[in-house]
Amino acid sequence: MDQIISEIIRFTGAAEDRLFPTTYGRTALLLALKSVPVRGREVILPAFTCPIAVLGAVIESGGIPVFVDINLKNLNFDLNDLRRKITKSTAAIISHHYFGMANPEVAINGHMARKHGLIHIEDCTHSLGAQFQDCPVGKIGDLAVYSFSKNMISPQGGLLQCNSDGLIEKVHTLYNQNSTGRITGLLANLEFLTFFCRLLIVRKLFQSVNTRFKPNSLPYRVPPLLYMPFRLADIFLKTQHSSGRFYYVSKENVLKDPSTVVIRMTDFQKHIIRSRIGLLHQMNAKRRDIAERLNEIVPPFFLQEKAQRSVYTNYVFCTYDKARVLSLAKKASILFTETWPARGKYWKEQNTKNVERLKREVLLLGISPYWSEKEIREVENFFYKNKDLFFNPPG
């Protein structure tokens, strides 16, 4: 058994032959969608979703994205809107466990998918290691996708888990077809190497509350510049290493012939991830402890049931005045980030009433297991001092 697979089994509980390590979380999703397959058919997904990775995979697979509004209470689908959006052209439903949460409402989506004969894809990219009622996330969907870069420092890397007997043969076939060639393998490893270099540079930002490194600083820009000659060679040689296409999605791309991409996890990725995944249980436990301390100060966005064991990739909270909180946090050298709608291009169909509200009111704090006790108290003190700016989440 591959060493990395044996480590992954500890988190997913799935059999070895059901796990497929991939280059990215989004290539795991691409593999899932191609296995359905969704080409020329509709794929239902939440309006509140990553417009790069998730939408990119849907379009690369030839699917037609259909957006459903969300329930602000738990960020699951608005079930009435979901029922309206299911048609004879629907092939699959994508559910999310957001920001490290184990969302029990995903089971409702699975029930609805079975009722209509649809494939249910469970997006667990934020929540590797999360559980509900002692059951790891990823067990509900016909297919489940994970990412290794959301809650540990790694050179990307993802995973597809196949729970469906009817899809397993197709997944195996596609996975083997997209093996890495000599040139594409080299380019993939170089891409992941430059990505990893950037992670090492901003590791202080990840490890520490204080924002000592800025993403636009020269050291942060150097690795991509070093990688540029190889990308130019990639274009000149017209190789099929095309992961960058995921960053350029539009309606015009729908139904175009998808290119072959590097799907298999590279040896370089395996080496790094294997060296770190053994600590993930410990890191997730530290994040939970920090989140529980913050819950005593700030009304948490997600109300946790006793049966939930979330991993808190991000701490999510609501504020009356987002601009003021960001300004105060900057002065205190604490890094808050905004949710997807505020940070990138969205399709207009994604800008629902509830998504717009999240854009106005919700902020994220990336919780690091490397924080010292002093740094945790700095964050606690910031929330204490500004308690009046925060409120209970909607619903």
Buried (B, 14 or more C-beta within 10 A) or exposed (E): EEEBBEBBBEBBBBEEEBBBBBBBBBBBBBBBBBBBBBBEBBBBBBBBBBBBBBBBBBBBBBBBBBBBBBBBEBBBBBBEBBEEBBEEEBBBBBBBBBBBBBBBBBBBBBEBBEEEEBBBBBBBBBBBBBBBEEBBBBBBBBBBBBBBBBBBBBBBBBBBBBBBEEBBEBBBEBBEEBEBBEBBBBBBBBBBBBBBBBBEBBBEBBBBBBBEBEEEEEEBEBBBEEBEEBBEEBEEEEBBBBBEBBEEBEEEBBEEEBEEBBBBBBEBBBEBBBEBBEEBEEBBEBBBEBBEBBBEBBEBBBEBEEEBBBBBBBBBBBBEBBEEBBEBBEEBEBBBEBBBBBEEEBBEEBBBEBBEBBBBBBBBBBBBBEBEEEBBBBBBEBBEEBEEBBBEBBE
